[in-house]
Amino acid sequence: MGRLFDLDHPFFIPLWRRVLIVAACLLWALVEFLGGAPFWGVLFGAIGLYAGWHFFFNFHPRPPGDPKP
């Protein structure tokens, strides 16, 4: 069964893209908490934490041109 987000896609190989995505999610979570929307803050915080874990501790990118497994 496929995953909703393919975080091992070759698009994510450059480090700056991975850092930017994680930072954007966590920053948006902070914006939501400060704006009084804790549901969205928790949601974006969880996405940011999951992306951070995957991008920096469990990242196994496919080389460009490889088919999706």
Protein Blocks (a to p, Z undefined) as FASTA:
>chain_A
ZZfbdckbfklmpmklmmmmmmmmmmmmmmmmmnopaklmmmmmmmmmmmmmmmmmmccc
ddehiacZZ
